[in-house]
Amino acid sequence: MPSSEGPSVAKTPEGGAPAQEADSKPGGLRRVTAAIAALAVAAILLHLALRFGFHATRTVYNAPLLVTLALGGAPLLYELLRKALRREFGSDQLGGISIVTSLFLGEYLAGSIIVLMLSGGEALEAYALRSASSVLAALAQRMPSIGHRKRGDVLSDVSLAEIEVGDTLVVYPHEICPADGVVEDGRGVMDESYLTGEPYQITKTHGSAVISGAINGDAALTIRTTQRAADSRYAKIMEVMRESEAKRPKLRRLGDQLGAIYTPVALGVAILAWAASGESVRFLAVLVIATPCPLLLAIPIAIIGSISLCARRAIIIKSPVVLEQIAGCRTAIFDKTGTLTYGEPRLAEVSVGPGHSRSEVLALVASLERYSKHPLARAIHAAAAGEGLALGEVTDLSEKPGEGLRGTVSGRQVQVTSRGMAAAQMADGADWLPAAGEGLECVVVIDGRRAALLRFRDQPRAESRSFIHHLGPKHQFSRVMIVSGDRESEARYLAAQVGISEIHAQKSPEEKLAIVRAETARARTLFVGDGINDAPAMMAATVGMAIGQNSDVTAKAAGVVVMDNSLRKVDEFMHISRRMRAIALQSAVGGMALSVIGMGFAATGHLSPVSGAICQEVIDVLAVLNALRAAFPPRLIHDF
């Protein structure tokens, strides 16, 4: 990435020039189409008030509609003409022709409603584009704009552009690290989970590597930078995100797919009716009853109803197109940490030596760990609490760097340390220790002798296995895989627990993005994750889904955000969307079928333009009433 790009983005709260450039066009389009939609709504309401409330003359009550058709219809017709010249045809083209037709027929209310539907749809699409661009702004907001550089005894704040390789920086408690480096002084922990996929807070001591974007713990750390801010890990994720957004595939909407078939059929019938009868009024009559309101009304209503239902189920739909696309997804890709797992270490195994019991060891260690901020302390304490163990009094507590935690618990000397440190301190009791395994572990020393080995793992969610196994039979997924930044051993352990055979571990955001792109080129994909390192892959997938509220960046990159940390909500979303698609198709296809029948009557002269308009309104009402069912929960909302 060019050196000027990283700092400029970091210093600009709105996301810097690149994000603003990406956002300006959709933002302008959104404002114009939103203004047209607002004008149409106001005009329709005023028309109804003048006509039925004040019983004004026809000229007066039609005036607001004519203003809408002039100011709102003209820009829409211009845009539709441009699409036609690019050979992009859909239901909106027929809507444009219908607007013109409504002017000839004097059906100004119908024309204004079509203006509202077209402009409302355009505004929603523009909003979705703007939301996608805001991911870059969220990334930039999360990155600090300055670093605390130390030269001699002088500490000064400098911009990220001024940080050079080899500089000494101080990272204060709870700050975000501004650049990659190594720890020179201090001891603490950093949360790197959103960047690396590792589920633990990582202990940092002299010589430990730190990465930009990681969140510092309770202790200040002095680091020596190994990369400039523009070349650091966080900046590279921003670069990948920008590339992913630029190459995001354009998905074809359901209404466009149906409209591509329906529009030429309707035009063909109208032209043939005119040619066969020589009466232009038949052309107009056919187009009036062919106005694709089931497409322009029923499908958006079904989508809006489903969005509302999802919201009531703690599922936030960021991009409405995902409701249409999820049913066609055949490859499910999952991040590991926080998605299929709980995202925090749990005590998985306690191996005790001769003369000791599990409850004795766990009670002593939990008593000691009450006073530790180590990321494993909470897991030990939770295990002891779950078994109802009584904790003892602690004295002489100390925690020297590299030696672990030690103290006196109810008169017994207890130390929690590493396997290597325990071996260096003493030689006895080595025979019973299990061989080094995967995951995190620590050795418990009681009264100078090895007493136990504790092993920790990030445990799979209780519902992960049943959820994974039901994806194929119930939702037609043909492939399920894990793509994780975590270690190979941890990913394979989880995969065996939940029943996934295809694993890609220790992957950077760039590698995740490449894998998802390759899979999406073969089949539609669902990507489910929760960390910042998942955001580029979410944007590249057909449907990106974020679980939990751990990162505003991930939430903005995803098309769907599950507010609860639950895979059941993922299943609920799939059921709601599948039902929405079925209802939308029923409404749209059923409405079009009735319109086709009406077109036959109009083409043969049995329906005048006014009669056709009335018939079309009846069809619209039926389609809309059916579409409204999407807002109500189905009988079966999850099935595992």
C-alpha positions, 0 to 999 in steps of 0.5 A: 500500500502506498505510504501516504494512504495508511496515515491519511486514513488513520487521521481522518475520522470519516475514513479518509479520502479513499472511503469518501470517494467510494461513498460520494456517488452512492450518497448523492444517488441516495439523496436524490432518490430519497427526495423523489420518494418523499415527494411522491409520498407527499404528493399522493397524500395531498392528492387524496386529501384534496380529492376526498377531504376537500372535494376539489376539482380534478385540475386541483387534486391532480396538480400534486401528482403532475408535479411528482411526475414532472420532477420525480418521473423525469429523472427516473425515466432518464436513468431507465433510458441509460440502462436500456442503452446499456442493454440492462432490462428489468421490471423497472423498464416496464415501470418507466413505460407505464409512467409514460403510459399513465400520462397519456391515459390521465392515470396520474395516481398510478403513475405517481405510485410507480414513481414512488416504487422505483425511487424507493427501490433505488434509494434502498440500493444506494443506501446498501452501497453507502453502508458497504463503504462505511466499513472503511470508515469504521476501520479508520475510526478504530485506529488511533490517530497518534502514537506516544513516541519516547526519545530519551526521557521525552515523551511526545505525541506524533501522528502515525505518518511520523512513526518510523521503524525502530521508534520507541512507543508507549502504549497506554492501558486499554489503547489500541496499538498503532504499529507492529513491534516488539515489547521493550519494557513492561508486562501485560496482555493484549487482545488480538482475537479480532485480528488473528482469530486466536481466542485468548488474550496474549501475555506480552513480556520483553521480546514479545511481538505486538501487532497494530490494531490489538487492544492493550490490557491494564498495563502500559507497554513500551514497544520498539516498532518493526513496521511503519504504521502504513505497513502494519498489520491493521493497515494491510487489513484496511487495504484488503477490505478496500480491495474486497469492497471494490470487487464485491460481486453484483447480485441480480435481484429476484425482481430483476430476474422475473422482470427480465422475462415479464417485461418483453412478454408484456411489451410483445403482447401490447405491440401485437394487440396494436398491430393486429387491431390498429387501435393504439388504445389497446396498446395502452390498455395492455400496458396498464394492466401489465404494470408490474406492481406485483414486482414493484410492491409485493416483493419489497413488502415481503422483504420489509416484512421479513426484515421486521420479523428478523429484527424481532428475533434479534437478527439485523438485516443490513442488506436486503439482498441477502434474504433473496440469496441465502436460499441459493447458497451451497457452501457454508464457510465458518470462522472458528473463534467466537463462531463455532466456539464460545471464544474464550478458554475453558478448562478441558482436562486436569491430570493429577499426580500421585497423592493428589485429587482433582478437587484438591488441586482445583480448589487450591489453584482457583484460590490462587487465581482469584488474584490474577488477571491472566486470561486462564484465571477466569477459566480455572475459577469458573471450573471450581465454581461449577464443581462447588469447591470451597476456596482457601485464604491466600498469603504471600502472593507474587507473580514474577515475569516468566515464573508464573503465579505463586502463593500460600493457600491454607498453609500450602505452597502453590505455584502455577507455571509453565512446563518448561519452568517447572522442569527447570526448577525441579526434576522429581515427578517427571514420569507421570506428566502427560506428553505435551499436547495441543492447546494451552497448558500449565503445571501446578506445583504444590509444596515443591512437587509437580501436582497436576497438569491443566489443559485449556481449549476454546470449547465448541458451542453446545449446538455447533455439532447438531447445527453443522449436521443439519445444514445438508439435509435441511438447507441443501448445503453441499460443502461445509468448511472452517477458515480460521486464523487460529492454529492448525491443531486447534482448528482440527480439534474443533472440526473433529468435535463438530463434524467438519472435514474441510479445514483451512487454518492459520489464514491471514485476512488476505488468505481468507479473502482469496479462499472465499472468492475462489469458493464463491466463483464455484457456488454461492457462499455463506460466510459466518464470522465475528472478528475484524479479520473476517470482514473482507471475507464477509464482503466477498461471500454471497451472504456475509453474517456476523455473530455477536456485537464484538466488532462494529467493523464486522457488523458493517461488513456483514449483510446480516448481524446476529445480535445473540451469540447463537447458531440457532439464530443463524438457522432462524434467519435461513428459515425466515429468508426461505419463507420470504422468497416463497411468499415473494414468488407466490405474490409476484408470479401469481400477480403476473399470471393474473396480469397476463390473463388480463393482458389477453382480455385487453389485447382482444378489446374486452378491457378498456384502459380504465377497466384494466387499471381497476383490474390491476389494482385488484391484482395488486391488493391480492399480491400485497395481502399475500406478501404481508404474511412474511411479517408473521413468524412461521410455524417452524422457525428452526429445525435442529 
